[in-house]
Structures are given as structure tokens and as C-alpha cells.
Amino acid sequence: MKNIFFSLLFLVFSLQVLAQDVLRISDRISEIDESNIFKTEGYYNWGGSIIKGDDGKYHLFYSRWPKESKFTGWLLFSEIAHAIADSPSGPWTYVETALEGRGKGNWDAITAHNPKIKKFGDTYYLYYISTNLGEDQNYNSEDLMEIAQTGYSHPDWKILRPNQRTGVAISKSLNGPWQRKDSPLIEPSGPISTLTVNPAITQGRDGEFYLIVKGDKPNETRFIRNQAMAIGEKPDGPFEILPKAVIDDLDTEDMSLWYDETLDHYYAVFHAHGFIGMMSSPDGINWEKASDYVLTPKELTMKDGSILKPDRLERPFVFHEDGKVIVLGLAGKVGDESVVITIPLK
């Protein structure tokens, strides 16, 4: 009886240790070279999401849009592209365009942006954001180009931005075809207002699906974005937003979310002004700064010893395989070039 008691005590202690926030990423970030930097002639490349396919290859879904539309063209001309590699840290080769704006009459009429690719069961789910100009808008491609090249000051930007929503496309194959929903996945409520964008999703220990989306912070005169958590029984919804925000005391963007089965803990990485950070949670609902909170300032070390300091370093994404976090993905902009960066972790 005494042996059984001590065995149970040891088991409880071991589970408590495993459930602690002990994940380290900041001291595992490797130096990079050109093979880890994915750029495309004539396009801006932006935030990527990686998955391993049944073919043994690694598949990157990322945003890209033509340079002629300027960098602000992401809101009007972005498409979700698909690239492959033999390693999750690159080099990457473009394969196809997976999603574009669906055209007038649809909630996702204009642009397809900020993807997250996931597999639940035997089905692939491609989460993305899109927007529209409303039901009564009469426009053509020249009008959209004018908005893109003018940027934030164009009057129609004030229509396009608040009309942004998160959606999902579904397929049995990473090569499509992708079947889209006729309505967005989730509307703003609770700790976010105006829009629902930049989705991140994972399946929790309870089998439920945990979805983080970004929106504006309600009742706030300053420009601050909040991160809200929503929970649903299926990966394509419906989802209910919880009243408590994941982050509501710091202007942040671009969460990447996962449940670590080995540590029995939830993690999310994000970008803020000046650094890439990480949050943690024991239950997916109550979040706090991770023990490894600041993963990296917005600079990277090259293998030749030089320091890469992009004008912008955003859209963090964490890829894990066989229970281990092995790649940190980022999007970087230097001058008029923007790239997807896939960093191997030591």
C-alpha cells in the first residue's frame, strides 16, 4: 500500500512539473543565411504558416501581393500562395496560388491575407482574412489600385479596414480545391471591436478548438489592438468569444497559437513594438507573460556575423514537429523588399 501511495505521489508531482511553463525559444534561435529568406521577384512576401504534408515535404502558405500596388496593397491585392521545401526552414519554391479575393457579392470579395494552415482529422483548414467595399460599391481594378497606392488616407480605406473578417477554406488536399464558407468565421464581440483578423488556432487537451483573433480595443481613444480567445467544438465553428482578452494591456499583433502536449501548456507568440514575445496559459483561457517572454528584439544574426535589422519584423509563426518546436517563422521588410524568414531552432 505504501509503495502505491508513493507511486501516486510521484505521478502527481511529475504531472505538475510537466504542466509548468518551462518552454525556451529565445536561446535556441540560430543564425540564418539566404536559404532561410524567401523572396519573390515582383512581389512582397509576408506572414507564412508551415505544415508537413503526407508527401514528406514541408508546405508554406503565405501572403504575397504585387509591388506595383505598393506595400499598402496588402489590403486589396494580397493572395495566399503555396510553396514547398525539403526542410521547414527552407529554401522554398513557389508552387501555386491557393486563394484570392472571391469578387463582388462575397464577404471575402477583396484580398486573401495572413493565412494559417492546420490539419484536424483528415481535413486541411486554411484560415485567412479578407474584406469588401460593401454591397453598394461600384468599383473596378483601377479603383482598387488607386486605393492601394494612396494607402491609409484614401476614404475607402475607412470602409475596407472595418469590413475585415476571418474566414476558413477546407480541403482534403494541400493542393486544393479549397471550399470556402459563404460567411465569416467570427464577428467581433467582448474584448475586441470593429474587425476580426489574424487568426491562430489549436486543439486543446479537452478536444475543443481554441481560436485567437485580433480586433480593436473597445472604448479606447488610442490605436490599440486586443487579442481575444474564442472556443468552439469544431475547427470551422461556430466560435464564442470569451470576455477575457489574451492580451489587453499592450498593442500587439499576429498571434501564433499551439497546445504543447508534452508540457501540457498553451503558448502563443506575437509581435509588439520592439520585440517578438510569448504568452503562456495552463488552460487556454487565462494568459500571462511566458517565463521566456521576449524571444528576440527585432534583429537577426546572419551566419556571416552581420546583423539583419529589418524596418519591420512581424507575423511570428511557430512550427513544431514530433512534439518539439523546431522553426520560428517571421516576416521582414527592408526598404522595398519584404520576405518570409524561417529560422531553425537549436
Secondary structure, 3 states (H helix, E strand, C coil): CHHHHHHHHHHHHHHHHHCCCCCCCHHHECCECHHHEECCCCEEEEEEEEEECCCCCEEEEEEEEEHHHCHHHHHHHCEEEEEEECCCCCCCEEEEEEECCCCCCCCCCEEEEEEEEEEECCEEEEEEEEECCCCCCCCCHHHHHHHHHHHHHCCCHHHHCCCCEEEEEEECCCCCCCEECCCCCECCCCCCEEEEEEEEEEECCCCCEEEEEEEECCCCCCCCEEEEEEEECCCCCCEEEEEEEEECCCCEEEEEEEEECCCCEEEEEEEECCEEEEEEECCCCCCEEEEEEEEEECCEEECCCCEECCCEEEEEEEEEECCEEEEEEEEEEECCEEEEEEEEEC
